[in-house]
Amino acid sequence: MKVVVITGAGGVLCSTLAEALAKEGHKIAVLDLKLDAANAVAEKIKSDGGTALALSADVLDKESLEAAQQTIHKELGKCDILINGAGGNHPLATTSHTHLSESDLTNKTEGLKTFFDLDLKGVQFVFNLNFLGTLLPTQVFANDMMGRKGCSVLNISSMNAFTPLTKIPAYSGAKAAVSNFTQWLSVYLSKMGIRVNALAPGFFLTEQNRTLLTNPDGSLTQRGETIINRTPLERFGKPEDLIGTTLWLCGDGAEFVTGVVVPIDGGFNAYSGV
C-alpha cells in the first residue's frame, strides 16, 4: 500500500486515476483547487471501500502545497507516488483561426484573435499552470521520497508535446516543457532511485474541450471530425484508457522504466495522414 498524491484530482481524467489506484489498495490524497470537487472524488473512493483524503491546494502556491503535505503526513503518511494532473488551456491564449490570412490583419470583428492579439496574462496563466504547476508540487512531494524505495513521479504531458496543435501555442509549448522536464528530472533523481515518467493523452472529451470537438446535439464539429479522421482507432479517448499505463508506470513492474513519455492517443501520433 502506497500513498499517492494527485493534483487536479477533481477533474474527469485524474479522478478516474484516483479511483483506479484506490482499488489497488493505495491511499489517495485528492488535491484540487476546488475543494468541493476533491471531496466528491474522495467520498466516491471511500464509499467503494478505499482510503482517500480531500484537500484544497493551489499548484502555483508552494505554501499551499506544503500545508497540504503536512496534513497528508498526519493522515496518510509520506508521499510515495506523485501524479501531476493539474493543467489546462485558456481562451485568451488561443487563436481564432488555424492559419493567419491577410484578411485577418484588417478584420475588426470583436473577439477575433490572431497570434499578435494573444493576451500576455492568458499565455502566462497557461504556461504557469501546466509547467510550474508540475514543477512546484514535485519540489514539495518528491522530497518525501528521498531514501525510500518504490517511489515515482508521473506527469501529464500531451500529444501537443510531440507535434503542436493549431490554435493553442501556449498549451502546446507548456506541454512540451512538461515532457522535457520529465526527462530532465528522471536523470536528476535517478541516483536516488526515483523514477519520473509521463502520460501523453491524445484527444479525450473533457468539459474543457467538449464544445470545441462536439456540437450541442452530440455531432462532431469540423475540428472534431479532423481529429477522428486522423485517429486510426476512430474515436476519442475515454478516461479509463489511461488506467492501464498509469498502473504500469506507478507499479513495481516498471522498475527499469524512467524518462519516458507514453502516447495514449489511438494511433494519432503514428498516422501521417496519407
Sequence and secondary structure as in RCSB ss.txt:
>XXXX:A:sequence
MKVVVITGAGGVLCSTLAEALAKEGHKIAVLDLKLDAANAVAEKIKSDGGTALALSADVLDKESLEAAQQTIHKE
LGKCDILINGAGGNHPLATTSHTHLSESDLTNKTEGLKTFFDLDLKGVQFVFNLNFLGTLLPTQVFANDMMGRKG
CSVLNISSMNAFTPLTKIPAYSGAKAAVSNFTQWLSVYLSKMGIRVNALAPGFFLTEQNRTLLTNPDGSLTQRGE
TIINRTPLERFGKPEDLIGTTLWLCGDGAEFVTGVVVPIDGGFNAYSGV
>XXXX:A:secstr
  EEEEETTTSHHHHHHHHHHHHTT EEEEEESSHHHHHHHHHHHHHTT EEEEEE  TT HHHHHHHHHHHHHH
T S SEEEE      GGG  SSSS  GGGGT   TT   GGG  HHHHHHHHIIIIIHHHHHHHHHGGGGTT SS
 EEEEE  GGGTS  TT HHHHHHHHHHHHHHHHHHHHTGGGT EEEEEEE  B  TTTHHHHB TTS B HHHH
HHHHT TT S B GGGGHHHHHHHHSGGGTT  S EEEESTTGGG    
